[in-house]
Amino acid sequence: MSILKIPGVAIAILIGLGLALFGGKKGIADIPLF
């Protein structure tokens, strides 16, 4: 698995898990990524 070669996917997964742990939809609403 070359995670280092795919930073976009790794970052997306980390952000998704992070937001889910910190409040799911509320976490996404707090961070203006979209």
Secondary structure, 3 states (H helix, E strand, C coil): CCHHHCHHHHHHHHHHHHHHHHCCHHHHHHCCCC
